[in-house]
Every structure is written in C-alpha cells, then in structure tokens.
Amino acid sequence: MYLRAKAEADQALAESDREWTIVRPGRLQDDPGKGRVRISTEPFRDSVTRDDVAAVLELILYTPEVARHILYLGNGNDPIEEALHGAITRS
C-alpha cells in the first residue's frame, strides 16, 4: 500500500509544473556514511547509509540542474558531488 501511494505521489509531482527532484535510495543502513555513493537515473538496487542520503539531499538543495530528475541512490565509490554531477550529465 505504501509503495502504491508513493508511486502515485511521485507521478503527480512529475506531472506538475513545480521544480522537483525525486530521490529513491536503496535499503537504508545505520552505519556511518562514507561520503561515497552511486547515483543513477536508471533503477538499480543497493543499500545506502542514512548519512550519505542526507548528504545527497543537502547537495541537491544547492544544485538546481537536478530539477526534474529521478535519482536512484546506493552505496558506491564516487564522492557524492562527483556522483551527482555524473548522473545528471549522463541523463
């Protein structure tokens, strides 16, 4: 039920005229963040630390070019800023 409601909310947001970015993190972990992630506009499954999700969300607030993107987020090897900019330029 939750996933259906989230999908409907994401669709309504994507169809709106607002600036939006949808972040879809993998399974959340409580381990300390590493500052390294994988970000893609293509779906993938992985886990990710809550700390790293928070750091990505903070960076998104100051990165207007991510507007109108759906970003999948998981553990990875790239520094957060590099991973975010790479995902945007590849899309």
Secondary structure by P-SEA (a helix, b strand, c coil): caaaaaaaaaaaaaacccbbbbbbbccccccccccbbbbccbbbbbbbbaaaaaaaaaaaaaccccccbbbbbccccccaaaaaaaaaaac
